[in-house]
C-alpha cells in the first residue's frame, strides 16, 4: 500500500470554486440586477411621465376648445297668455237728470215731495195758484159763448136767405153776404175754442207731476213763492229729478286698446266704498271718433242700479277684459334683442343660434306676449349677449331646466 505523503495537496474538483470567489461572483450579479431594475424603473417613469403629459396636454386642448363654445340658458315659450284687465276711471251719472220748471205764472200753493223722495211717473209734486190765468180762462169761455151765439144767428140768416132766393124775394148778393157772415162767425167760434183749449192746457200746469220714475234731488221753492213760467228766469227751477235705476259711466278708452273693446262688452265696475263687490256693466255706445287731444275714444257703460246701492257722481273703476291673441305665447322680457332691423330673440336650433324676428303684443312686466315668430317648442336664449349673431355654436346649460324662466 502506498502511503500518503505529507507534502502532497489534495486535488480540487474541476468545477469547485473557492468560497471567496463564489461570494465575489454572487455580489457582482446582484448589483447588475439591481442596476437593471433601477434602469427599468427610470425608463418606466420617463415613459409614464411623457404619457401623462401628453394626456394632460390633450385634455387641456380639448377643454380649451370646449370652453370656447358659449354656454347659454334657455326657456320654452308658454302658451295661453293670461288675459289682461284694462282699468279706467269713471264717474257715475244718472240715466236722466231733469230740472222741473213751471209752465204757468202764479204762486206756489203746496208742495208734496222733498229731496230724497222716490216718486213714480205721474205722481203729484206741487200745485200752483194762477188767479190771472183763471180769469183769462173765464173770459175766453165767455167769448166762446158769444161767438157760438153769433154763429148760430148767422146760420139761421144764411138758411133763410137761401130759401128766399128760390122765390126771388132776395138777391143773390144778399144770399152770398149771409153765407159769408155765417162762415166768418164759424171761424170766430173755432178761434175762441182754440183760445179756451190753450188756457185750459195752461191751467192744467197748475199741478206739477213727475215726468218719470226717479228721485227728487233738489227742491228750490216753497209755499207762497212767486212762480214764473219758463226756464230762462232766475230761480225758476222748482225741482230736480234723477232717474237712478240705471246709471251711466263715461270712460275714455286709449286708442291702442280700441280694437279690443266692442259694443256689447260686459266690463265690471268697482268702487272704493264696496271693496268686495263688483257690479256688472254693459258697453252700450261710443262716440265713434278718436279725440285728437287725448287720443282716446269716449264710451258709455250702463250699470244696473235696481238695488239702489250706487249713487250718481260716485268715482268708479271700470275693468275691461283684454283677451290674448289666438296662438300667442309669452316669454321673459330679458330674452328680447333690440336690433336696428327690428325686435329679435335668440333660438337654439341644432346647437346653433338663430335670431328670429318676433312681434309682441301686451307687456306683462316681467313677461311679454309674442303674437308671431315663436312656438312653444322653441329653446329661447335668456339674457342674450348684444353681440350674439346667427350661426354661432352654443351649448345649452343642462343644469337649468329649459322651462325655467
C-alpha positions as CSV (number, residue, x, y, z in Angstrom):
1,X,0.0,0.0,0.0
2,X,1.1,3.4,-0.8
3,X,1.3,5.9,2.0
4,X,0.1,9.4,1.7
5,X,2.9,11.9,1.5
6,X,2.6,14.8,3.8
7,X,3.7,17.4,1.2
8,X,1.1,16.4,-1.4
9,X,-2.1,18.8,-1.6
10,X,-5.4,17.3,-2.4
11,X,-6.6,17.9,-5.9
12,X,-9.8,20.1,-6.0
13,X,-12.8,19.0,-8.2
14,X,-12.7,20.5,-11.6
15,X,-15.8,22.7,-11.0
16,X,-15.2,23.6,-7.5
17,X,-14.9,27.4,-6.8
18,X,-13.4,28.8,-3.7
19,X,-15.7,30.3,-1.2
20,X,-14.3,33.9,-1.5
21,X,-14.6,33.8,-5.3
22,X,-18.0,32.4,-5.1
23,X,-19.0,35.3,-2.8
24,X,-17.4,37.8,-5.1
25,X,-19.3,36.4,-8.1
26,X,-22.6,36.4,-6.2
27,X,-22.2,40.1,-5.2
28,X,-21.5,41.3,-8.7
29,X,-24.5,39.7,-10.2
30,X,-26.8,41.3,-7.6
31,X,-25.5,44.7,-8.5
32,X,-26.2,44.2,-12.1
33,X,-29.7,43.0,-11.4
34,X,-30.3,45.9,-9.2
35,X,-29.0,48.3,-11.8
36,X,-31.2,46.8,-14.4
37,X,-34.2,47.2,-12.1
38,X,-33.3,50.8,-11.5
39,X,-32.9,51.4,-15.2
40,X,-36.2,49.8,-15.9
41,X,-37.9,51.9,-13.2
42,X,-36.3,55.0,-14.6
43,X,-37.4,54.2,-18.1
44,X,-40.9,53.4,-16.9
45,X,-41.1,56.7,-15.0
46,X,-40.0,58.6,-18.0
47,X,-42.5,56.8,-20.2
48,X,-45.4,57.3,-17.9
49,X,-44.4,60.9,-17.3
50,X,-44.3,61.5,-21.1
51,X,-47.6,59.7,-21.4
52,X,-49.2,61.7,-18.6
53,X,-48.0,65.0,-20.0
54,X,-49.3,64.1,-23.4
55,X,-52.7,63.1,-21.9
56,X,-52.8,66.4,-19.9
57,X,-52.0,68.4,-23.0
58,X,-54.7,66.6,-24.9
59,X,-57.2,67.2,-22.1
60,X,-56.2,70.8,-21.8
61,X,-56.6,71.3,-25.6
62,X,-60.0,69.6,-25.5
63,X,-61.1,71.7,-22.5
64,X,-59.9,74.9,-24.3
65,X,-61.9,74.0,-27.3
66,X,-64.9,73.3,-25.2
67,X,-64.6,76.4,-23.2
68,X,-64.6,78.5,-26.4
69,X,-68.2,77.4,-27.0
70,X,-70.6,79.7,-25.1
71,X,-73.0,78.1,-22.6
72,X,-76.5,79.6,-22.7
73,X,-79.6,79.3,-20.6
74,X,-82.8,78.7,-22.5
75,X,-86.6,78.7,-21.7
76,X,-89.6,77.4,-23.5
77,X,-92.3,79.9,-24.5
78,X,-95.6,79.4,-22.5
79,X,-98.9,79.0,-24.2
80,X,-102.2,80.6,-23.1
81,X,-101.1,84.1,-22.5
82,X,-103.1,85.5,-19.5
83,X,-105.9,87.9,-20.1
84,X,-105.2,91.4,-19.0
85,X,-107.6,93.9,-17.4
86,X,-107.8,97.4,-18.7
87,X,-108.8,99.6,-15.7
88,X,-110.2,103.0,-16.4
89,X,-111.5,105.7,-14.1
90,X,-115.1,106.9,-14.4
91,X,-117.9,108.7,-12.7
92,X,-121.5,107.6,-12.4
93,X,-124.2,109.8,-13.7
94,X,-128.0,109.3,-13.6
95,X,-129.6,108.0,-16.7
96,X,-131.9,111.0,-16.8
97,X,-131.3,114.3,-14.9
98,X,-134.1,116.8,-15.4
99,X,-134.9,120.2,-13.9
100,X,-138.7,120.7,-13.5
101,X,-140.0,124.2,-14.3
102,X,-143.4,125.8,-14.1
103,X,-145.4,126.4,-17.3
104,X,-147.8,128.8,-15.6
105,X,-147.3,132.1,-13.7
106,X,-148.6,132.3,-10.1
107,X,-147.9,131.4,-6.5
108,X,-146.9,128.0,-5.1
109,X,-149.9,126.7,-3.3
110,X,-148.4,123.4,-1.9
111,X,-145.6,121.0,-2.4
112,X,-145.9,117.3,-1.7
113,X,-142.3,115.9,-2.1
114,X,-138.9,116.9,-0.8
115,X,-135.3,115.9,-1.6
116,X,-134.6,112.2,-1.4
117,X,-138.2,111.3,-2.2
118,X,-138.6,108.4,-4.6
119,X,-141.6,109.1,-6.9
120,X,-143.4,107.4,-9.7
121,X,-144.2,108.8,-13.1
122,X,-147.4,110.9,-12.9
123,X,-147.2,111.5,-9.2
124,X,-148.2,114.9,-8.0
125,X,-145.3,117.1,-6.9
126,X,-146.8,120.5,-6.3
127,X,-149.7,122.9,-7.0
128,X,-149.7,126.4,-8.2
129,X,-152.3,129.1,-7.8
130,X,-152.9,131.1,-11.0
131,X,-155.6,133.7,-10.5
132,X,-154.7,135.7,-13.6
133,X,-154.8,132.5,-15.7
134,X,-158.1,131.5,-14.2
135,X,-159.6,135.0,-15.1
136,X,-158.3,134.7,-18.6
137,X,-159.9,131.3,-19.0
138,X,-163.3,132.6,-17.8
139,X,-163.2,135.4,-20.2
140,X,-162.2,133.1,-23.1
141,X,-165.1,130.8,-22.3
142,X,-167.5,133.8,-22.3
143,X,-166.1,135.0,-25.6
144,X,-166.7,131.5,-26.9
145,X,-170.3,131.5,-25.8
146,X,-170.8,134.9,-27.6
147,X,-169.1,133.6,-30.8
148,X,-171.3,130.5,-30.8
149,X,-174.5,132.6,-30.4
150,X,-173.4,134.9,-33.3
151,X,-172.6,131.8,-35.4
152,X,-176.0,130.3,-34.6
153,X,-177.8,133.5,-35.7
154,X,-175.7,133.7,-38.8
155,X,-176.6,130.1,-39.7
156,X,-180.3,130.9,-39.4
157,X,-179.9,134.0,-41.5
158,X,-178.0,132.1,-44.2
159,X,-180.7,129.4,-44.4
160,X,-183.5,131.9,-44.6
161,X,-181.8,133.9,-47.4
162,X,-181.2,130.6,-49.3
163,X,-184.9,129.8,-49.1
164,X,-186.0,133.3,-50.1
165,X,-183.6,133.2,-53.1
166,X,-185.7,130.4,-54.5
167,X,-188.7,132.7,-54.6
168,X,-186.7,135.6,-55.9
169,X,-187.5,137.5,-52.6
170,X,-183.8,138.4,-52.1
171,X,-181.0,138.9,-54.4
172,X,-178.1,136.6,-54.9
173,X,-175.9,139.2,-53.4
174,X,-177.8,139.1,-50.1
175,X,-177.7,135.3,-50.1
176,X,-173.9,135.5,-50.5
177,X,-173.5,138.1,-47.8
178,X,-175.4,135.9,-45.3
179,X,-173.4,132.8,-46.2
180,X,-170.1,134.8,-45.8
181,X,-171.2,136.1,-42.4
182,X,-172.0,132.6,-41.3
183,X,-168.6,131.3,-42.4
184,X,-166.9,134.2,-40.6
185,X,-168.8,133.5,-37.4
186,X,-167.8,129.9,-37.6
187,X,-164.2,130.8,-37.8
188,X,-164.5,133.1,-34.8
189,X,-166.0,130.2,-32.9
190,X,-163.1,128.0,-33.9
191,X,-160.7,130.6,-32.7
192,X,-162.5,131.1,-29.4
193,X,-162.4,127.3,-28.9
194,X,-158.7,127.2,-29.6
195,X,-158.1,130.0,-27.1
196,X,-160.1,128.2,-24.4
197,X,-158.2,125.0,-25.1
198,X,-154.9,126.8,-24.8
199,X,-155.8,128.4,-21.5
200,X,-157.2,125.1,-20.1
201,X,-154.0,123.4,-21.0
202,X,-152.1,126.2,-19.2
203,X,-154.4,125.8,-16.3
204,X,-153.5,122.1,-16.2
205,X,-149.9,123.1,-15.4
206,X,-151.2,124.4,-12.1
207,X,-150.4,120.8,-11.0
208,X,-146.9,119.6,-11.4
209,X,-146.4,115.9,-12.0
210,X,-143.3,113.7,-12.1
211,X,-142.3,113.0,-15.7
212,X,-140.6,109.6,-14.9
213,X,-139.7,107.3,-12.1
214,X,-136.9,108.8,-10.1
215,X,-135.6,110.6,-7.1
216,X,-136.1,114.2,-6.1
217,X,-132.6,115.6,-5.7
218,X,-133.5,119.3,-5.3
219,X,-136.5,121.5,-4.2
220,X,-136.0,125.1,-4.9
221,X,-139.4,126.5,-4.0
222,X,-141.7,126.9,-1.0
223,X,-145.3,127.8,-0.3
224,X,-146.1,131.3,-1.4
225,X,-143.2,131.7,-3.8
226,X,-143.8,133.7,-6.9
227,X,-143.7,131.3,-9.8
228,X,-142.6,132.5,-13.2
229,X,-143.2,130.2,-16.2
230,X,-140.3,129.1,-18.4
231,X,-136.6,128.2,-17.9
232,X,-135.0,131.5,-18.7
233,X,-135.8,133.3,-15.5
234,X,-133.9,133.3,-12.2
235,X,-134.8,130.7,-9.6
236,X,-137.5,129.3,-11.9
237,X,-136.4,125.7,-11.3
238,X,-138.9,124.1,-8.9
239,X,-137.5,120.6,-8.6
240,X,-134.7,118.5,-10.0
241,X,-135.2,114.8,-10.6
242,X,-132.8,112.0,-11.5
243,X,-133.6,108.5,-12.8
244,X,-131.2,106.2,-10.9
245,X,-132.5,102.8,-11.9
246,X,-129.7,102.6,-14.4
247,X,-126.5,104.7,-14.2
248,X,-124.2,105.8,-17.0
249,X,-120.4,105.8,-16.7
250,X,-118.4,107.6,-19.4
251,X,-114.8,106.4,-19.8
252,X,-112.0,107.4,-22.1
253,X,-110.5,104.3,-23.8
254,X,-106.9,104.7,-25.0
255,X,-106.6,104.5,-28.8
256,X,-104.3,101.4,-28.7
257,X,-107.0,99.4,-27.0
258,X,-110.0,100.4,-29.1
259,X,-109.7,97.3,-31.5
260,X,-110.3,95.0,-28.5
261,X,-113.2,96.9,-26.9
262,X,-116.6,96.4,-28.7
263,X,-120.2,97.4,-28.1
264,X,-121.8,94.7,-26.0
265,X,-118.8,94.1,-23.9
266,X,-119.6,93.5,-20.2
267,X,-116.9,95.2,-18.0
268,X,-117.1,95.1,-14.3
269,X,-117.4,98.2,-12.2
270,X,-115.8,98.6,-8.7
271,X,-116.0,101.3,-6.1
272,X,-113.8,102.1,-3.1
273,X,-116.9,102.0,-0.9
274,X,-117.6,98.4,-1.9
275,X,-114.2,96.8,-2.0
276,X,-115.5,93.2,-2.0
277,X,-118.2,93.7,-4.6
278,X,-118.2,94.2,-8.4
279,X,-121.1,95.5,-10.4
280,X,-121.9,94.3,-13.9
281,X,-121.9,96.9,-16.7
282,X,-122.5,96.9,-20.4
283,X,-120.8,99.0,-23.1
284,X,-123.8,100.4,-25.0
285,X,-122.3,103.0,-27.3
286,X,-119.2,105.1,-28.2
287,X,-118.8,108.4,-30.0
288,X,-117.1,106.6,-32.9
289,X,-114.2,109.1,-33.0
290,X,-110.8,109.5,-31.5
291,X,-110.2,112.6,-29.6
292,X,-107.2,114.3,-31.2
293,X,-106.1,115.9,-28.0
294,X,-106.3,112.9,-25.6
295,X,-106.0,110.1,-28.2
296,X,-109.0,108.3,-26.6
297,X,-112.4,107.0,-27.5
298,X,-115.3,108.1,-25.4
299,X,-117.5,105.2,-24.4
300,X,-120.7,104.8,-22.3
301,X,-121.1,102.0,-19.9
302,X,-124.5,101.4,-18.3
303,X,-124.8,99.8,-14.9
304,X,-128.0,98.3,-13.4
305,X,-128.8,100.0,-10.1
306,X,-132.2,98.5,-9.3
307,X,-131.0,97.8,-5.7
308,X,-130.0,101.5,-5.3
309,X,-126.5,100.9,-4.0
310,X,-124.8,103.2,-6.4
311,X,-125.2,106.9,-6.2
312,X,-124.8,109.4,-9.1
313,X,-121.5,111.2,-9.0
314,X,-119.6,108.3,-7.4
315,X,-116.0,107.7,-8.5
316,X,-115.6,104.2,-10.1
317,X,-113.1,101.9,-11.8
318,X,-114.3,100.2,-15.0
319,X,-112.5,96.9,-15.7
320,X,-112.3,95.7,-19.4
321,X,-111.0,92.2,-20.0
322,X,-108.5,92.1,-22.8
323,X,-108.1,88.6,-24.1
324,X,-104.9,87.2,-25.5
325,X,-104.3,86.9,-29.3
326,X,-105.0,83.4,-30.6
327,X,-101.9,81.3,-30.9
328,X,-99.7,83.7,-28.9
329,X,-97.1,82.7,-26.4
330,X,-95.3,84.5,-23.6
331,X,-91.5,84.8,-23.0
332,X,-89.5,86.6,-20.3
333,X,-88.7,90.2,-21.1
334,X,-84.9,89.5,-20.8
335,X,-85.0,87.3,-23.9
336,X,-85.6,90.3,-26.3
337,X,-82.9,91.7,-28.5
338,X,-83.4,95.2,-29.8
339,X,-81.7,95.4,-33.2
340,X,-81.8,98.1,-35.9
341,X,-83.6,95.7,-38.2
342,X,-86.3,95.1,-35.6
343,X,-87.1,93.1,-32.5
344,X,-85.3,89.6,-32.3
345,X,-85.0,86.7,-30.0
346,X,-82.2,84.1,-30.0
347,X,-83.4,80.5,-30.5
348,X,-81.1,77.4,-30.3
349,X,-81.6,75.0,-33.2
350,X,-79.3,72.1,-33.8
351,X,-76.7,73.5,-31.5
352,X,-76.6,76.9,-33.3
353,X,-78.1,80.2,-32.7
354,X,-80.8,81.6,-35.0
355,X,-82.1,85.2,-34.5
356,X,-85.8,85.1,-35.0
357,X,-87.9,88.2,-35.7
358,X,-90.9,88.5,-33.4
359,X,-93.9,90.7,-33.0
360,X,-95.0,91.4,-29.5
361,X,-98.4,92.1,-28.1
362,X,-99.1,93.1,-24.5
363,X,-96.5,93.7,-21.9
364,X,-97.0,91.9,-18.5
365,X,-93.9,93.4,-16.9
366,X,-91.5,90.5,-16.4
367,X,-93.0,88.7,-19.5
368,X,-94.3,89.8,-22.9
369,X,-96.8,88.3,-25.3
370,X,-95.3,87.2,-28.6
371,X,-98.0,87.3,-31.3
372,X,-95.9,85.7,-34.1
373,X,-92.4,84.3,-34.6
374,X,-92.2,81.7,-31.8
375,X,-93.6,78.3,-31.0
376,X,-93.9,76.7,-27.5
377,X,-91.2,74.1,-28.5
378,X,-88.5,76.7,-29.3
379,X,-85.5,77.0,-27.0
380,X,-85.2,80.7,-26.4
381,X,-81.9,82.1,-25.0
382,X,-82.2,84.1,-21.8
383,X,-80.1,87.2,-21.3
384,X,-78.5,87.0,-24.8
385,X,-75.3,88.9,-25.5
386,X,-75.7,92.1,-27.5
387,X,-73.0,90.7,-29.9
388,X,-75.0,87.4,-30.5
389,X,-75.3,86.6,-34.2
390,X,-77.0,83.8,-36.1
391,X,-74.9,80.7,-36.8
392,X,-72.9,80.8,-33.6
393,X,-72.4,77.4,-32.0
394,X,-73.6,77.3,-28.4
395,X,-74.1,74.8,-25.6
396,X,-77.3,74.7,-23.6
397,X,-76.8,74.8,-19.9
398,X,-78.1,71.4,-18.8
399,X,-78.1,72.3,-15.1
400,X,-81.1,74.6,-15.6
401,X,-84.4,73.2,-16.8
402,X,-85.4,74.6,-20.2
403,X,-88.8,75.5,-18.9
404,X,-87.4,77.8,-16.1
405,X,-87.6,81.5,-16.6
